[in-house]
Amino acid sequence: MSFSFITATALTIVIFYLIYGGGSVYAQSTTPLQNNQIFFTNVTSGAQQHYYFNTQGSSAAAQNIKRTISYFTANTHPGYDDDNRNRDGSSGNDIDPTFWSTTSGLLTKRAPSLENTIIYLTLTSCSQPIPPPNYNGEIPSIDIYLSTVNTNKLPGPTNHQNNNTVDDTLPGRISWQGGDHLTELWIGVAAPTLTPGWTGEWTYELAVSTTQWMHPFYQQNDTWTLEDTDSNHALFLSADYLSNNNRPNVTALLTQDVPKELKYSYCAAKLHPAPNYSVNVTDTTRGRIDDNHLRQQLMISNLTQGQTYQAYMIKQDNAITGIASPLDIQMKSDPHCRMIYDLDFCDDVAYSVPTDPNQDIWNITRSYDDQVKELFAPFGTALTQFNCNSTQYSLVRNCDDCYRDYKRWLCAVTIPRCTSSTTDTPTSASLSDNQEELLPTVGTRDVTNGSSRNPWIDETYKPSGWTELLPCIDLCYHVVQSCPPFLQFNCPEGDLAAQQYGYWKTQTNQTKGPLLDINHPSCNRLNVNESILVISDANPLLSLSSFLLVSCMGLVLYIFSL
C-alpha cells in the first residue's frame, strides 16, 4: 500500500472528524455569528431562531481543515526532516508543539492551550407587535436561551442552560457574560405565541464579542445628571473626565413614546426621536471633583413648552454606541422661567430663573451675576479684616472655605431657582392622616406679583407670578461652619427655617409621593455634593412669611454698616 494512499485516507478521516466530531458543527437552520458584529433580524409570533458562536472564529472547522491540508501537503513533514535533524540544527526529530504528536507511528491531535476567553452576549429588542385595541397588559418580550455543550445545539424554552446568569432585568435588553474556558456557544431566540388580533413582529439586534459589550449600558448617576429645564431647553451635566485625556464623545437622544417594554434598547429609542431638537456640547468646570478634571454640559434646544421627553445619553467609544438609563424630563409651562448658566461669578448656577421672556438671555445672565458680585463685595472687605494667615478659628475650616460657602449661599438666595408647581403629590383623599404627614415634600414657594424676596427681580424683569424652589438649608449651615464667629452669621430654626429653606430628601417610590433625587431635587443645592446634604424629616411646605431670610440677611446689614 503506497504512502500517498495512506496519507489520503488519513486526511479524509481527519477532515471527517474535524467536521463531525471535533470541529464546529451546527444545524442547517443555525446562523453563525461573527465576533464584534451586530446582527439585525426579525422574528414572528411563536417562532424560534438559532445561532452559533465559536471564540476561535465563526469558521473554526474550515480553519482546522486548512491547517490539516497544509500539514499533509507540505514538501517535508514539519516534524521530520530528511536529514533526521531538528529545525534548530540539533540532532533528533522536531515535533510541532502546537497540534500534533506521534505515538506508535500514528498521528493524534493534541489539544491547543485555551485562554479563559470571556464571551459578552447582548440582545436588544428594536420593535414589537401591536396589540389588539382591547388589550391593556404589557406586550410580551422575546426570550433568549443558551447552551454551552455540543449535545444541545438547538436550545429553547424546554432545553437550555439559562441558569448561566442571563440578565433580563432591563426591559428591551438581555445580556449574558460567560467564561471558564468556553469556546462554543449555542443560542436560541424564541418569540411568544400571540393570540389572533395582533399585528406585526419583533425586530432585534444580537451581538456577541470576546472583548467588549456591543450594546454597552452605563449607570445613570455615573454618566450624567439633569441640571434643569425651562419651557424650551434642557441642560445636562456629564461625569468628570481627566482634562489631559481624550474628551469623551457624548451626545443626547431625545425621544417620545418609547414603549416601556423597550426602554433600555438603543435601537428602539432611535425609532422614536423627538422632532427638531438640537444638542450643543461644551466643556465646563462646574461641579468637577478637582482641578485636573472637566465635565461636559449638553444644552438641548428647540423643545416644546409643557411636553414630556425621555432623554438618553449616547456615548461613542471605538465605534461602539452605549446608552445610559433614560431620564424623563418635563418642560416648564411658564415662559417666565428661563435657563441661565456659565456665569462668571456664580459659576455653580445652572438653572431656570424668573425673568422677562422677551429679553436676551445672555444679558439676563450677566445682570443676575453682576448683582451678586455687587452684594458680595462688602463681605469680601469684611473678611479681609480678619487675619486668615496667622489666626486659626477652626481646626477644619479656613477663610477659603468661608469665601466659597458664603458666595454659594449668596448666589442661591439672590438668584432664586424657578420651578413648576408640584402637582403629583398624593392627595389626602387617598391617604390616611398619618400617611399624609409622612409624605416627603418639595421646598417650594408660590410668588405672587411683586413679592419676590429679591426686590431687584420685580423691578428689573416683572416676572408676574412664579414658583421658587427654595435653597437647601445646608447652604446656610455651611456658612456658619466655615466662617469666623465675629461675622455673626446664624441660620433660622424650627418653623422659620422651614419657611425660608428646603430640605434635601430622596424618594423613589412614586406611589408614596413625588420622585425626588439628584435629577428631581427637593431644594436648590447649587452643586453641593448630595452625599453631604441633610436628609430631614421636617416638612417645609409651609406658607412663607414676608420676612424671608431675615436672620441670614442680618449678616448683609452688618456688612453694610461697616
C-alpha positions as CSV (number, residue, x, y, z in Angstrom):
1,M,0.0,0.0,0.0
2,S,1.5,3.3,-1.1
3,F,2.3,6.1,1.3
4,S,0.2,8.5,-0.7
5,F,-2.8,6.2,-0.3
6,I,-2.3,6.1,3.5
7,T,-1.9,9.9,3.6
8,A,-5.1,10.5,1.6
9,T,-7.0,8.0,3.8
10,A,-5.7,9.7,7.0
11,L,-6.6,13.1,5.6
12,T,-10.1,12.0,4.8
13,I,-10.6,10.6,8.3
14,V,-9.2,13.7,10.0
15,I,-11.3,16.1,7.9
16,F,-14.4,13.9,8.7
17,Y,-13.5,14.1,12.4
18,L,-12.9,17.8,12.3
19,I,-16.3,18.5,10.8
20,Y,-18.5,16.0,12.5
21,G,-16.6,15.2,15.7
22,G,-14.1,17.8,16.9
23,G,-15.0,20.8,14.8
24,S,-17.7,23.4,14.8
25,V,-21.0,21.7,13.8
26,Y,-24.4,23.4,13.6
27,A,-27.7,22.5,12.1
28,Q,-28.6,24.0,8.7
29,S,-31.1,26.3,10.5
30,T,-28.4,27.7,12.7
31,T,-26.8,31.1,11.8
32,P,-23.1,31.6,12.7
33,L,-22.3,34.8,14.5
34,Q,-19.2,36.9,13.8
35,N,-17.1,38.3,16.7
36,N,-17.7,42.0,17.4
37,Q,-20.5,42.4,14.9
38,I,-24.2,43.2,15.5
39,F,-26.8,41.0,13.7
40,F,-30.2,42.5,13.0
41,T,-33.3,40.4,12.1
42,N,-36.9,39.9,12.9
43,V,-38.9,37.0,14.4
44,T,-42.6,36.3,14.2
45,S,-45.1,35.0,16.8
46,G,-44.2,31.5,18.1
47,A,-41.0,31.2,16.0
48,Q,-37.6,30.1,17.2
49,Q,-34.2,31.1,15.7
50,H,-30.8,29.6,16.5
51,Y,-27.3,30.9,16.4
52,Y,-23.8,29.6,17.0
53,F,-20.6,31.3,18.1
54,N,-17.0,30.0,18.3
55,T,-14.4,32.0,20.2
56,Q,-11.8,30.9,17.7
57,G,-13.7,32.2,14.7
58,S,-17.0,31.7,13.0
59,S,-15.5,29.2,10.6
60,A,-13.2,27.3,13.0
61,A,-13.8,24.0,11.3
62,A,-12.7,25.4,7.9
63,Q,-9.6,26.8,9.6
64,N,-8.8,23.4,11.1
65,I,-9.2,21.8,7.7
66,K,-6.9,24.3,6.1
67,R,-4.2,23.7,8.6
68,T,-4.6,19.9,8.2
69,I,-4.3,20.0,4.4
70,S,-1.2,22.2,4.7
71,Y,0.2,19.7,7.2
72,F,-0.1,16.8,4.8
73,T,0.7,18.6,1.5
74,A,3.9,20.2,2.6
75,N,7.1,19.1,0.8
76,T,8.5,17.9,4.1
77,H,6.8,17.0,7.3
78,P,7.1,19.9,9.8
79,G,8.3,17.5,12.5
80,Y,10.6,15.2,10.4
81,D,13.3,16.2,8.0
82,D,15.2,14.0,5.6
83,D,18.4,14.5,7.4
84,N,16.8,13.5,10.7
85,R,17.8,16.8,12.3
86,N,15.6,19.3,14.1
87,R,14.8,22.7,12.6
88,D,17.2,24.4,15.1
89,G,20.1,22.2,13.7
90,S,20.3,19.8,16.6
91,S,20.0,16.1,16.2
92,G,16.7,14.3,16.7
93,N,13.2,14.8,15.3
94,D,11.4,18.1,15.7
95,I,7.8,17.8,16.8
96,D,5.3,20.6,16.1
97,P,4.4,21.6,19.7
98,T,1.0,23.2,18.8
99,F,-1.2,20.5,17.3
100,W,0.5,17.2,16.6
101,S,2.5,14.4,18.3
102,T,3.3,10.8,17.3
103,T,2.6,7.7,19.2
104,S,3.5,4.3,17.6
105,G,3.7,5.9,14.2
106,L,0.1,7.3,14.3
107,L,-0.8,10.9,14.1
108,T,-3.0,12.1,17.0
109,K,-4.5,15.6,17.7
110,R,-3.0,17.5,20.6
111,A,-5.5,20.0,22.1
112,P,-4.3,23.6,21.9
113,S,-4.0,25.5,25.1
114,L,-7.1,27.6,25.7
115,E,-7.2,31.1,27.3
116,N,-10.1,31.9,29.6
117,T,-11.9,33.9,27.0
118,I,-14.9,35.9,28.2
119,I,-18.0,36.0,26.0
120,Y,-20.2,39.1,26.0
121,L,-23.7,38.5,24.6
122,T,-26.4,41.1,24.2
123,L,-29.8,41.2,22.6
124,T,-31.8,44.4,22.3
125,S,-35.4,44.5,21.0
126,C,-36.0,47.2,18.5
127,S,-39.7,46.9,17.8
128,Q,-42.6,44.7,18.9
129,P,-46.1,43.7,17.7
130,I,-49.1,46.0,18.0
131,P,-51.8,44.5,20.3
132,P,-55.5,44.5,19.6
133,P,-57.5,47.6,20.6
134,N,-58.9,46.0,23.8
135,Y,-55.5,44.8,25.1
136,N,-54.4,46.6,28.3
137,G,-51.5,44.5,29.5
138,E,-47.7,44.5,28.8
139,I,-46.5,43.3,25.4
140,P,-44.6,40.1,25.9
141,S,-41.0,40.1,25.0
142,I,-38.8,37.7,23.1
143,D,-36.5,35.4,25.2
144,I,-33.0,34.0,24.7
145,Y,-31.8,30.5,25.6
146,L,-28.2,29.3,25.8
147,S,-26.2,26.1,25.6
148,T,-22.5,25.6,26.1
149,V,-22.4,21.9,25.3
150,N,-22.5,20.4,21.8
151,T,-25.0,17.8,22.8
152,N,-27.6,20.6,22.8
153,K,-27.2,22.7,19.6
154,L,-30.8,23.9,19.5
155,P,-31.5,25.5,22.9
156,G,-35.1,26.6,23.5
157,P,-37.7,27.1,26.2
158,T,-37.5,23.4,27.4
159,N,-33.9,22.7,26.7
160,H,-31.4,25.4,27.8
161,Q,-28.7,26.5,30.4
162,N,-30.2,29.8,31.3
163,N,-29.0,29.3,34.8
164,N,-25.8,30.8,33.5
165,T,-27.0,34.2,34.8
166,V,-28.9,35.6,31.8
167,D,-29.8,39.2,32.8
168,D,-33.2,40.3,31.5
169,T,-34.0,42.8,34.2
170,L,-33.7,45.8,31.9
171,P,-36.8,46.0,29.6
172,G,-35.6,45.7,26.0
173,R,-32.1,44.5,26.8
174,I,-30.9,41.0,27.6
175,S,-27.2,40.3,28.5
176,W,-25.0,37.4,29.4
177,Q,-21.4,37.1,30.3
178,G,-19.6,33.7,30.2
179,G,-16.1,32.4,30.7
180,D,-14.5,29.4,32.2
181,H,-12.6,28.4,29.0
182,L,-15.7,28.4,26.9
183,T,-15.0,28.1,23.1
184,E,-18.5,27.5,21.8
185,L,-22.0,28.9,22.5
186,W,-25.3,27.9,21.0
187,I,-28.1,30.5,21.2
188,G,-31.9,30.2,20.8
189,V,-34.2,33.2,20.4
190,A,-37.9,32.4,20.9
191,A,-40.9,34.7,20.4
192,P,-44.1,34.1,22.4
193,T,-47.2,32.8,20.7
194,L,-49.7,35.6,20.3
195,T,-53.5,35.3,20.0
196,P,-55.4,36.5,16.9
197,G,-55.7,40.2,16.6
198,W,-52.1,41.2,17.0
199,T,-50.2,42.7,14.1
200,G,-46.5,43.0,13.3
201,E,-43.5,41.2,14.7
202,W,-40.4,41.7,16.8
203,T,-37.2,43.0,15.4
204,Y,-34.0,42.8,17.4
205,E,-30.2,43.2,17.4
206,L,-28.0,40.3,18.6
207,A,-24.3,40.7,19.2
208,V,-21.5,38.6,20.7
209,S,-17.9,39.6,21.4
210,T,-14.8,38.3,23.2
211,T,-13.5,41.8,24.0
212,Q,-16.4,44.1,24.9
213,W,-20.1,44.7,25.3
214,M,-21.5,45.5,21.9
215,H,-24.6,47.2,23.5
216,P,-22.9,49.0,26.5
217,F,-25.1,50.2,29.3
218,Y,-23.9,52.9,31.7
219,Q,-25.4,53.6,35.1
220,Q,-27.2,56.9,35.1
221,N,-25.5,58.6,38.1
222,D,-22.1,57.6,36.7
223,T,-22.7,59.3,33.4
224,W,-24.9,62.4,33.5
225,T,-27.4,64.4,35.6
226,L,-30.2,66.8,34.7
227,E,-29.4,70.4,35.7
228,D,-32.8,71.9,34.9
229,T,-35.3,72.7,32.2
230,D,-37.2,75.7,31.1
231,S,-40.0,75.9,28.5
232,N,-37.8,75.1,25.5
233,H,-34.4,73.8,26.8
234,A,-32.9,71.1,29.0
235,L,-29.4,71.2,30.4
236,F,-27.4,68.1,31.4
237,L,-24.0,67.7,33.0
238,S,-21.7,64.7,32.3
239,A,-19.5,62.8,34.6
240,D,-15.9,64.0,35.2
241,Y,-13.1,63.2,32.9
242,L,-9.4,63.9,33.2
243,S,-8.7,67.1,31.2
244,N,-5.4,65.7,29.8
245,N,-7.3,62.7,28.4
246,N,-9.3,62.4,25.2
247,R,-12.6,64.2,25.5
248,P,-15.5,61.6,25.7
249,N,-17.7,61.5,22.7
250,V,-21.1,62.0,24.2
251,T,-24.4,63.5,22.9
252,A,-28.1,63.2,23.8
253,L,-31.0,61.5,22.1
254,L,-34.4,63.0,22.9
255,T,-37.3,60.6,22.4
256,Q,-41.1,60.5,22.9
257,D,-43.3,57.4,23.4
258,V,-40.7,54.7,23.6
259,P,-42.6,51.6,24.6
260,K,-41.9,50.8,28.2
261,E,-41.1,47.2,27.3
262,L,-38.2,48.5,25.1
263,K,-37.0,51.3,27.5
264,Y,-33.3,50.2,27.6
265,S,-32.8,49.5,23.9
266,Y,-30.9,52.0,21.8
267,C,-32.2,50.6,18.5
268,A,-35.8,51.1,19.9
269,A,-35.1,54.6,21.1
270,K,-33.8,55.6,17.7
271,L,-37.2,54.8,16.2
272,H,-39.0,57.4,18.4
273,P,-36.9,60.6,18.2
274,A,-38.3,63.9,19.2
275,P,-38.7,66.4,16.3
276,N,-36.4,69.3,15.5
277,Y,-34.3,69.5,18.7
278,S,-30.6,70.4,18.7
279,V,-27.7,69.5,21.1
280,N,-24.7,71.7,21.9
281,V,-21.9,70.0,23.9
282,T,-19.3,72.2,25.7
283,D,-16.8,71.8,28.5
284,T,-17.3,73.2,31.9
285,T,-15.6,73.3,35.3
286,R,-18.9,73.3,37.1
287,G,-19.3,70.5,39.6
288,R,-15.9,68.9,38.8
289,I,-14.2,66.9,41.5
290,D,-10.8,68.7,41.3
291,D,-8.7,71.0,39.1
292,N,-7.5,68.1,37.0
293,H,-10.9,67.2,35.7
294,L,-13.5,68.7,33.4
295,R,-17.2,67.9,32.7
296,Q,-19.3,68.3,29.6
297,Q,-22.6,70.1,29.6
298,L,-25.2,69.3,27.0
299,M,-27.7,72.0,26.2
300,I,-30.7,70.7,24.3
301,S,-32.8,73.4,22.5
302,N,-35.9,73.7,20.4
303,L,-38.1,71.6,22.7
304,T,-41.8,72.2,23.2
305,Q,-43.3,74.0,26.2
306,G,-45.1,71.7,28.6
307,Q,-44.1,68.5,26.8
308,T,-42.5,65.4,28.4
309,Y,-39.5,63.7,26.8
310,Q,-37.2,60.8,27.5
311,A,-33.6,61.7,27.3
312,Y,-30.8,59.2,26.6
313,M,-27.1,59.9,27.0
314,I,-25.3,58.4,24.0
315,K,-21.6,57.6,24.3
316,Q,-19.4,56.6,21.4
317,D,-16.3,54.6,22.3
318,N,-14.3,52.9,19.5
319,A,-17.3,52.9,17.2
320,I,-19.4,51.2,19.8
321,T,-22.5,53.1,20.9
322,G,-23.7,52.8,24.5
323,I,-26.6,54.4,26.4
324,A,-27.4,55.4,30.0
325,S,-30.7,55.0,31.7
326,P,-33.2,57.4,30.2
327,L,-34.4,60.4,32.2
328,D,-38.0,61.6,32.0
329,I,-37.9,65.4,31.6
330,Q,-40.8,67.8,31.9
331,M,-40.6,71.1,30.1
332,K,-41.9,74.0,32.1
333,S,-45.2,75.7,31.1
334,D,-44.2,79.1,32.5
335,P,-42.3,81.1,29.9
336,H,-41.0,83.5,32.7
337,C,-38.7,80.6,33.9
338,R,-35.6,80.8,31.7
339,M,-32.3,78.9,31.8
340,I,-29.1,80.6,32.7
341,Y,-25.6,79.1,33.0
342,D,-21.9,79.8,32.5
343,L,-22.0,82.7,34.9
344,D,-18.6,84.3,35.6
345,F,-19.0,84.8,39.4
346,C,-21.9,82.5,40.4
347,D,-20.3,79.7,38.4
348,D,-22.4,77.0,40.2
349,V,-25.7,78.5,38.9
350,A,-27.2,76.4,36.1
351,Y,-31.0,76.5,36.3
352,S,-34.1,78.5,35.4
353,V,-34.6,81.9,36.9
354,P,-37.6,84.3,36.9
355,T,-37.3,86.9,34.2
356,D,-38.8,88.6,31.2
357,P,-39.4,86.0,28.4
358,N,-38.7,88.6,25.7
359,Q,-35.2,89.8,26.7
360,D,-31.9,88.4,25.5
361,I,-30.9,85.5,27.8
362,W,-27.2,86.4,27.9
363,N,-28.0,89.9,29.0
364,I,-30.2,88.4,31.7
365,T,-27.4,86.1,32.7
366,R,-24.9,88.9,33.1
367,S,-27.3,91.2,35.0
368,Y,-28.0,88.5,37.6
369,D,-24.3,87.7,38.0
370,D,-23.3,91.4,38.3
371,Q,-25.9,92.0,41.0
372,V,-24.5,89.2,43.2
373,K,-20.9,90.5,42.7
374,E,-22.0,93.9,43.9
375,L,-23.6,92.4,47.0
376,F,-20.6,90.2,47.7
377,A,-18.0,93.0,47.6
378,P,-18.7,94.3,51.2
379,F,-18.4,90.7,52.6
380,G,-15.0,90.4,50.9
381,T,-14.0,93.6,52.6
382,A,-15.2,92.4,56.0
383,L,-13.3,89.1,55.6
384,T,-10.1,90.8,54.9
385,Q,-10.2,92.4,58.3
386,F,-9.6,89.0,59.8
387,N,-6.0,87.8,59.7
388,C,-6.7,84.5,58.0
389,N,-3.0,83.7,57.6
390,S,-2.0,83.9,61.3
391,T,-5.2,83.4,63.2
392,Q,-6.8,79.9,63.3
393,Y,-10.5,79.9,64.1
394,S,-11.3,76.3,63.2
395,L,-9.4,73.0,63.0
396,V,-11.1,72.0,59.8
397,R,-12.1,75.3,58.0
398,N,-10.3,78.4,56.8
399,C,-11.1,81.7,55.1
400,D,-11.1,80.0,51.7
401,D,-13.9,77.7,52.9
402,C,-15.7,80.8,54.2
403,Y,-15.3,82.6,50.9
404,R,-16.6,79.7,48.9
405,D,-19.6,78.8,51.1
406,Y,-20.8,82.4,51.6
407,K,-20.5,83.0,47.9
408,R,-22.6,79.9,47.2
409,W,-25.2,80.9,49.8
410,L,-25.5,84.4,48.4
411,C,-25.8,83.2,44.8
412,A,-28.6,80.8,45.9
413,V,-30.7,83.4,47.8
414,T,-30.1,86.3,45.3
415,I,-30.6,84.2,42.1
416,P,-33.7,82.1,43.0
417,R,-34.4,78.9,41.1
418,C,-37.7,79.0,39.2
419,T,-39.7,75.7,39.1
420,S,-43.1,74.3,38.3
421,S,-45.7,73.8,41.0
422,T,-45.7,70.3,42.5
423,T,-48.9,68.5,41.3
424,D,-48.1,64.8,41.6
425,T,-48.2,64.6,45.4
426,P,-50.9,62.1,46.6
427,T,-54.0,63.8,47.9
428,S,-55.4,63.5,51.3
429,A,-58.4,61.6,49.9
430,S,-56.2,58.7,49.0
431,L,-54.1,58.7,52.2
432,S,-54.7,58.4,55.9
433,D,-53.8,61.4,58.2
434,N,-50.6,59.6,59.4
435,Q,-49.5,58.8,55.8
436,E,-50.1,62.4,54.7
437,E,-47.9,63.7,57.5
438,L,-45.0,61.4,56.4
439,L,-45.0,62.5,52.7
440,P,-41.7,63.9,51.5
441,T,-42.2,67.4,50.2
442,V,-40.5,69.7,47.8
443,G,-39.4,73.1,49.3
444,T,-41.4,75.5,47.1
445,R,-42.9,78.9,47.5
446,D,-45.5,80.4,45.2
447,V,-44.5,84.0,44.4
448,T,-47.3,86.5,43.5
449,N,-46.9,89.7,41.6
450,G,-44.3,91.9,43.2
451,S,-43.5,89.6,46.1
452,S,-40.0,88.2,45.1
453,R,-37.8,88.2,48.1
454,N,-35.2,90.0,46.0
455,P,-37.0,93.2,45.0
456,W,-34.5,93.8,42.2
457,I,-36.1,90.9,40.3
458,D,-39.5,92.6,40.3
459,E,-38.1,96.0,39.4
460,T,-35.9,94.7,36.6
461,Y,-37.9,91.8,35.0
462,K,-41.5,91.9,36.4
463,P,-41.9,88.1,36.0
464,S,-45.5,88.0,37.2
465,G,-46.4,85.0,39.4
466,W,-43.9,82.2,39.6
467,T,-42.9,79.3,41.8
468,E,-39.5,79.2,43.6
469,L,-37.5,76.1,44.6
470,L,-36.1,77.1,48.0
471,P,-32.4,76.9,48.7
472,C,-31.3,73.8,50.7
473,I,-30.8,74.8,54.3
474,D,-27.3,73.1,54.1
475,L,-26.1,76.1,52.2
476,C,-26.7,78.2,55.3
477,Y,-25.3,75.6,57.7
478,H,-22.0,75.5,55.7
479,V,-21.5,79.3,56.1
480,V,-21.9,79.0,59.9
481,Q,-19.4,76.1,59.9
482,S,-16.9,77.8,57.6
483,C,-16.8,81.5,58.6
484,P,-15.2,83.2,61.6
485,P,-17.5,83.8,64.6
486,F,-17.1,87.6,64.5
487,L,-19.2,87.7,61.4
488,Q,-22.2,86.5,63.5
489,F,-23.8,84.5,60.7
490,N,-26.7,82.5,62.0
491,C,-29.3,80.2,60.4
492,P,-33.0,80.1,61.4
493,E,-34.5,77.2,63.3
494,G,-37.8,75.4,63.5
495,D,-40.8,76.6,61.5
496,L,-38.9,79.7,60.4
497,A,-36.2,77.5,58.8
498,A,-38.9,75.5,57.0
499,Q,-40.4,78.7,55.7
500,Q,-37.1,80.0,54.4
501,Y,-35.3,76.9,53.2
502,G,-36.0,73.5,51.7
503,Y,-34.6,70.1,52.9
504,W,-32.8,67.6,50.8
505,K,-34.9,64.4,50.5
506,T,-34.9,61.3,48.4
507,Q,-38.0,59.4,47.3
508,T,-38.0,56.7,44.6
509,N,-41.4,55.1,45.3
510,Q,-43.8,57.4,43.5
511,T,-46.9,55.8,45.0
512,K,-45.8,57.5,48.2
513,G,-45.1,60.9,46.8
514,P,-43.2,62.8,44.0
515,L,-39.9,61.4,42.6
516,L,-37.1,63.1,44.5
517,D,-33.4,62.5,43.6
518,I,-30.5,64.3,42.2
519,N,-32.4,64.9,38.9
520,H,-35.6,65.9,40.7
521,P,-34.4,67.9,43.7
522,S,-36.5,68.8,46.7
523,C,-34.4,72.0,47.2
524,N,-31.8,74.1,45.4
525,R,-28.4,72.5,46.3
526,L,-26.3,74.6,43.9
527,N,-23.9,71.8,43.1
528,V,-23.2,70.8,46.7
529,N,-22.4,67.1,46.7
530,E,-25.7,65.3,47.7
531,S,-23.8,62.9,50.0
532,I,-23.2,65.7,52.5
533,L,-26.7,67.2,52.3
534,V,-29.1,66.9,55.3
535,I,-31.9,64.5,54.8
536,S,-34.5,65.8,57.2
537,D,-38.0,64.7,58.3
538,A,-39.0,68.3,58.6
539,N,-41.9,69.4,56.4
540,P,-41.0,72.7,54.7
541,L,-44.3,73.0,52.8
542,L,-45.5,76.0,54.9
543,S,-46.6,79.5,53.9
544,L,-43.6,81.8,53.6
545,S,-43.7,84.9,55.8
546,S,-42.8,88.3,54.5
547,F,-39.6,88.4,56.5
548,L,-38.0,85.6,54.4
549,L,-34.3,85.1,55.3
550,V,-34.4,87.8,58.0
551,S,-31.8,86.2,60.2
552,C,-29.3,85.4,57.5
553,M,-29.8,88.8,55.8
554,G,-28.7,90.3,59.1
555,L,-25.2,89.5,58.0
556,V,-25.6,91.6,54.9
557,L,-26.9,94.5,57.1
558,Y,-23.9,94.1,59.4
559,I,-21.6,94.3,56.4
560,F,-23.2,97.4,55.0
561,S,-22.8,99.1,58.4
562,L,-19.0,98.7,58.4
